[in-house]
Amino acid sequence: SDAFGLSQLTSPTVALGQATQGTGGVRPRIYPGGTLAPGSLVFSVRGDRMVGGAPVYGVLSTSEVSVPLFGGPLHAGGPYAIQYLTLASGPLGAPGIGEFERVIPVPPIPAITGATFLTQYVAFDPGASDPSGFVLSGGLRLVGQ
């Protein structure tokens, strides 16, 4: 589905849940880039449609959960294999303009092939529908290649 950027996927991926609503009614998107495979230096997690300049906290996990968080379901449970903090691009506070890409080098471990991973992120958005001031992306379930 193009609504989640899934037409760009290079590995088996399933979109989980819907993102929560941010400023201007815009919902952030999440999608992978590159290939999630042992030794890959080009795998990445990408996000867009968030407030410009927003702080973003994202995770990559091997544990799937369904826990309410910031008005939506958290799908990537702990413990987290990867955690990252970054800033969305774009003019500060501009709705729907922010985006990021976080490259995650994949260790050369054969067990990654066929393993299931979950990824999701949360971003600051003062106009979020949740009173916390944060939006939650949908989750993604990925399978290592």
PEHUVEN-V53883 format. One record per residue. RES is the residue in one letter. OMEGA is omega as a letter, one per 20 degrees, with the letter a starting at -180 (none if undefined). D_FIRST is the distance of its C-alpha to the first C-alpha in Angstrom with 1 decimal. Layout:
RES | OMEGA | D_FIRST
RES | OMEGA | D_FIRST
This chain:
S | r | 0.0
D | a | 3.8
A | r | 5.4
F | a | 6.1
G | a | 6.7
L | r | 5.4
S | a | 6.3
Q | a | 9.6
L | r | 10.3
T | r | 13.7
S | r | 14.3
P | a | 13.1
T | r | 11.1
V | r | 10.2
A | a | 9.1
L | r | 12.3
G | a | 13.2
Q | r | 12.8
A | r | 14.6
T | a | 17.9
Q | r | 18.9
G | r | 20.9
T | r | 23.3
G | r | 22.6
G | a | 19.9
V | r | 17.4
R | a | 15.2
P | r | 14.9
R | r | 11.8
I | r | 12.3
Y | r | 11.2
P | r | 13.6
G | r | 15.5
G | a | 17.9
T | r | 18.7
L | a | 19.8
A | r | 22.9
P | r | 26.7
G | a | 28.3
S | r | 25.2
L | a | 26.1
V | r | 22.8
F | r | 20.3
S | r | 19.1
V | a | 17.2
R | r | 15.9
G | r | 15.5
D | a | 15.5
R | r | 16.1
M | r | 19.2
V | r | 22.8
G | r | 24.6
G | a | 26.9
A | r | 25.7
P | a | 26.8
V | r | 23.9
Y | a | 24.6
G | a | 22.2
V | r | 22.6
L | a | 21.8
S | r | 23.2
T | a | 23.8
S | r | 24.2
E | r | 21.7
V | r | 22.9
S | a | 22.0
V | r | 24.4
P | r | 24.4
L | r | 24.5
F | r | 24.4
G | r | 23.1
G | r | 20.1
P | r | 19.8
L | a | 20.7
H | a | 19.2
A | a | 20.8
G | r | 24.5
G | i | 27.6
P | a | 29.4
Y | r | 27.1
A | a | 27.2
I | r | 26.3
Q | r | 26.6
Y | r | 26.2
L | a | 27.2
T | r | 26.3
L | r | 26.2
A | r | 23.4
S | r | 24.4
G | r | 25.3
P | a | 28.1
L | r | 29.2
G | a | 27.8
A | a | 25.7
P | r | 22.7
G | a | 19.2
I | a | 20.7
G | r | 21.0
E | r | 19.2
F | r | 20.2
E | r | 19.9
R | r | 22.0
V | a | 23.0
I | r | 23.9
P | a | 26.3
V | r | 26.0
P | a | 29.4
P | a | 30.6
I | a | 30.7
P | a | 30.0
A | r | 28.9
I | r | 25.6
T | r | 24.5
G | r | 22.9
A | r | 23.2
T | r | 20.5
F | r | 19.8
L | r | 18.3
T | a | 17.7
Q | r | 17.6
Y | r | 19.5
V | a | 21.6
A | r | 22.8
F | r | 25.8
D | a | 25.3
P | r | 28.4
G | a | 26.6
A | r | 24.3
S | r | 24.3
D | a | 25.8
P | r | 29.5
S | a | 29.2
G | r | 27.9
F | r | 24.9
V | r | 21.1
L | r | 19.1
S | r | 15.7
G | r | 13.4
G | r | 14.2
L | r | 12.9
R | a | 14.6
L | r | 15.4
V | r | 17.8
G | a | 20.5
Q | none | 21.0
